[in-house]
Amino acid sequence: MRVTIKPSVAHGTVSAPPSKSMAHRLLICAGLSRGESVIRNLAFSKDVEATIACLRALGAEIRLDGDSAYIKGIDITESVGNTVVLPCNECGSTLRFFIPLCLMCGEKRVLTGTEYLMNRPLSVYEAIAADQGLVFEKSAESLTVQGRLHSGVYEVAGNISSQFISGLLFALPLLDGDSEIRLIPPVESKPYIDMTVSALRDFGIEITADDNIYRIKGGQSYCPRELTVEGDWSNAAFFEALNTVGSDVTVTGLREDSLQGDRIYKILYQNIKEQKTPIDIADCPDLGPVLFAVAALFGGAEFTGTRRLRIKESDRAAAMRDELLKLGIRVDVGENDVTVYDDMLHAPTEPLSGHGDHRIVMALSVLLTKVGGVIDGAEAVGKSFPDFFDRLQDLGVDIQYEMDQ
């Protein structure tokens, strides 16, 4: 899909979409509970749909009604007597959260997804499988696992994706013995681990967190709950960014006491405006694209902690470098740092590319409300925020659509 955005000033109030990150966590916990849970305020993005599909593949009964899911969970440690295929589609969170859960009953499980998804790093689980003698076979579009995960002590580097730690946290309470996860510093993206621990505790799972050690009792059971997904600070950041280009948008539906690391975006926007750099985004890497966009408007900025932007839906630092150059802004990308230069923003010299990445598309959309232009591949927003452009139009942004033939 191609979108054309004309220079526009957005006005009005918009409610934050539900948190995709918390939706994954609550849905999985509900799917592991014995009894019926209700999860409300869901937005059925492609990523959330992938998690629901995988829970159904494992045997959970899920009925959708409006923005709610009614979930009758399963005992994932029980054998079902056949190979189960889990469709992860393009979602890295779904893939990494479900791999340990697929190693609970000893039977073969096949996790499928796009070739790009299967190329994203899985090194933590590969090492665990090799150490415990578990089957872990990758192909271009699938991963086959088999065996039973062992309880015990897991030492995991803290500067890899927090999704590996979260995946283990979902599974380890269901094993017979007690376990520990010891994170080797430095620890990045800790807020996402905190969100997982919070969700687990909501469903009755006991976890003790002490510095970088998580102690998990074995033999626990998830308890069914009725819970509401909180608003998403990550996607709200794009609407707040409109205010940096002269719009007047109020975002509602966000919890000020949220554990989401991306709630820091307001402070980081102000730091960019005041040239208080470098800015470390190791704990909030999903904000990278929109922060680079804001920096392009306010004299540039230096960012550190950018290493993991390479392994998202796209190489986000490189993608923003390529697209910002079309808008007149030079960007240097280092091993773990990004510099956005103080250049003059102008209308793009050619159509911008979404790079198949929802956050790249949304970050570029913010800039085009100022200078106008075209984005190819804009359908990528469906991964996390299907009605993003509808929301922009409701705020008065002039947008035209052209569907692919």
N, C-alpha and C positions, 0 to 999 in steps of 0.2 A: 504494500500500500504506500502510495505517495501522498504526503500532506503538504499543502502550501499554507504558510502562516504569514499573514500581512502584519506590518507594524500595528500594534494594538496596545491599549491600556486596559488592564483587567481591573474590575471593581466588584466587590461583593464579599459574601461569606461562603466558605466551602467547608464541609465536614471532612475530617481526615478519613481516608479509607481504613478498613480494618487491617491490623498488622498481619502481614503474610508470615513473618517469622513466628509470631505467637500462635497463629492459626495452625501451622504445621505441628507445633509442640502439643497443643491441646487436643488436636485430632488424634495424634498418635497415642497420647496417654489415654484418651477415651477408648480407642481401639484395643488397648491392652487391659481394659477394665472388665471385670466380670459383672455384667449388669448393663443397664442402659444409661448413657450419658447424653446430655444435650449441649451442643456448642452453638452459641448464637453470634450474630453479627459477623458472618463470614462473607468474604468476597471471593467468588469462584473464578479466580485467575487460573491460568494454565498450570502454575506450580501447585496451587492448592488442589486442583483437580487431580494432579498426579499422585499426591499423597492419599487422597480419598480412593483412587483406583487401586493403589497398592494395598491399602487396608482391606478393601473388598476382596482382592485376590487372595489374601491370607485368611479370609473367612469372616471378617467383620460384616455385620448387617448394618447398612447405612441408608437412612431415608432422609432426603433433602426436602425441606419445606421453606420456601422463601429464603431468608438468609440464615437458616438454622439447619443443623445436622443432628439427627437422632441416631445414636450409635450404640449398637449392642456388640460389646467387645468379645474377645476370644482369649483362650489360653494358648499363647503362642508356643508354649513348650510341648504341646501335644502333637503327635504325628497325625497327618491327614492321609498318608498312604500314596501320595502322588507328587510329581514335580509341579511346583507353583511358579508361574511367571508374573513378575511385578513390573508394570509399565511405568518407568520413571520419566519417560519423555525427555525433556531438556532440563530437569530440575536437579541441581547438585545437592540441595538440602535433602530432598527425598531420597536420592541414591545413598548418600552417606548416613542418613538416619536409619535406613532400613537394613543395611548390610549386617550389622550385629544382630538385629532381630531375626534375620534369615538364618542365623547360626545358633538357634535356640532348640531345635528339635532333631537335628541330625539329618534331615531329608534334603534333597537337592532343591535349590531355589535359583531361579534365573531372573536377574534384574536387567531389563532392557532400557535402551535410550538411544539418543542420537549419537553419531560418531564423535561429535564434539564433546558431549557429556562424558563418554567413555574414555576420552583422552585426558580428562581432568584428573589431577593426582589422587591416588588412593593408597599411597605408600604406607600409611599407618596401618591400615587393615591388611595390606599385603604382608607386612612384617609379622603381624599377629598370627595370620594364617600359617605362615611358614614356621613360626615358632611352635605352634600348637598342632601342627599336622593337619590343618584344615584345607579343603579344596578351595582354590581361589583362581579361577581361570577366566581371563579376559579375552574378548574378541572385539571386532570393530564396533559392534552395536549391542553387546551384552556382556554380563558378568555372571558366571556360574559359581555358586558357593555351596559347600556341604560340610557338615560336621557340627559338633557342639562346642560352643565357646566355653572356656574354662574360667572359673572365678580365680581371683588372685590379685597380684599387684601389676598394674600397667603403668609403665613410664612412657610419657608422651611429650614430645617437644611442644612447648607452649606457643611457638611462633608459626605453627601451621594452622590450617583452618579449624576453627572451633567446632565445626560440624562433626569432626571425628570424635571429639570429647563428648559431645551431646549424644551421638549415636551409641557410645559405650554406656553413658548414663541411663539411657532408656532400657538397655538390656541387662546390665549387671544386677539390678535388684531382683530379677527373676531367677537367678542362678541359686544353687543350693548353698554355696559358701559365700563368705564375706569377700569384698574386693576393695581395692584402693586404686585411684587414678592419681598419679604423681606427675604434675606438670613441670617440665624442665624450663626454667626461665631463659629468655624473657617470654612473658605471656601476653599474647595479642588477642583482641576481640573477646576479652573476658566478659563484657556485658551480655554477649550471646550465651555464654555458659551460665551466667546468672539467671537468664530467662529460662533456660532448660531446668535448672534446679528449682526455680519458682513453680514451674508447671508441674514438675514431679511431686513437689510438696503439696500442691493443690489436690493432687490425686492420691494423697496418703502415703507417698514414698518417703522414707527417712534417708536423708543424706546429710552428712556432716562435712562442712567445708572449712578447712583450716589452712589459711594462706593458699598454697598451691597444691594442697592434698585434699582429695575428695574421698571420704570413707562411705562405703555403701554396704549395708547389711544385705545378706542373701535371704532367699525365701520369702520375699515380700510380695504383696498383691496390690495392684492398682484398684482404687475404689471409684465407682462411677460418680460423676458430678454434673451439675448444670452450671456452665460458665459462659461468660461473654468475652469475645475477643476485643481487646483494647484498640484504640486508634494507632495508626502507623506513623511514627515520626520520620521514618526513612522516606516515604512518599510525600508526606506533608512538606518536606524540605523543598520540593520543587515549587509548590504554591507560594511558600514564604519567599522563595528566591525571586518570584515575580515582583515583589516589593523593592528589590534592589534595582529594578529597571524602570521604576516610576509608577508601578501599579499600586493599588490599595486593596489588598486581599486579607481577610481575616480567616484563620483556620481554627475550627472548633473540633471538639471530640478527642483531645489529647490529654493523657494523664501526666500531670507535672511530676508525679512520683514514679513514673515508669522506669523500668530497668533497661529500656532500650538505649543502647549507646548512642544512637543517632540523634537523641534529643539534644545533643550538644550543638546542633547546627546553628542555632541562633547566635551563640557565642562565637562560633567560627566565622560566620558572616561578618560579625562586627570586627573581629580580629583582622580579616582581610581588608575591610574598609579603612581600618586604622593602621594598616601595614605592620601588624604585630606578627611577624613571621620569623622562622619557619613554623609551620603548623603540622603537628604530628597526627596522622589519621590512622595509625595502626589499629586503634580500637574501633574505628568507624569507617572502614574502607568503602562501604557502599555509598558514602557521601562524596567520594572522590570526584566523579564526573560533575556534579552540580557545584562543588567547591571550585573546580577549575573554571567552570562557566562564570561564577561570580567574580573570580580573580580576573578574568578577562575584561570585566566591566570596571574594575577598581584598581588599575595600575599594576596588575600582576601580583604574584605571591610565590613563596617557596613552600613546598610540602615535603615532609618526610614520612616514613612508615608506609610507603606506597608499593612495596614489593609484591604483595599479594593481589594487586590489581591485575596482574598478568593472567591469573587463573580464575577469573570470573567468566561471565557469559561471553566476554571478549577480552582482549588485552586492553583494559579500559584506559590506561595511561596512553598507550600508543594510539588508540582510537580517538581519544580527545585531542591528542597532538595533531593527528591528520586532519580532523574536522575543524579545529580552531584555526589552523593555518589557512583554510579556505575563507575564514572570517577575518583574516589579517593579523591573527595573534600567533606568535611563535611560542613553542613549548619545547623544553628539553626534558627528556626522560632518562633518568639514571637507574642504577641498580635498585635503590631504595628511596629515591627522591624524584620530585618533579618540580620544574621551574616554569611558571607562566610569566611571560614577559609583558612589560608595559608598552604595548603597541595599540594602534588605533583600530577599534572594532568597526567593521564595515559589512555590508551585505555580502553573502557568499558569492564567490566567483563561479560556482557550479553547484549542482545539487549536493546536499550533505548526505552522508550514509549513516544509517542507524547501527551498522555492524552487527545486526542480529541481537542487539542488547537493549533491553527496556530502559535502563538508566542512562545510556548514551542518548537515546531518542528524547527522553524527557529533559535532560540537561540542555540539549541543543534547542529544544522548543522554547525554553526560557529566553535564550539569546535571540531567537527569531521574532519574539514579540517586540523586540526593539528595532531590529534591522530588516526583518522580513526574509523569506527564503523558502526553500523546498527541502524536505527530508524524504529520502527513499528508504524503504524498509521500516516504515513507522509502525507496522503491525506488531513489532516486537514488544510494544507496551502491554500486549495481552498476557505476557508472562506473569506480570504482577499487578497491573492496573488497567484492566480492559476499557474502562470508561474515562481514561485520562483526558482524551481530546474532547469528549462530551462535557466534562467538567470545565475545561478551558473555555469552550464556547459559551457555557452558561455564565461565565464571568465576563463575557464580552470580547473574547479574543476571536479575530476573524480567521477562520480555518476553512480550507477547501480540501476535499478528499478526492483521490483518484485511485480506484482499485486496480490491482494488477490484472492484466488480461489472461 
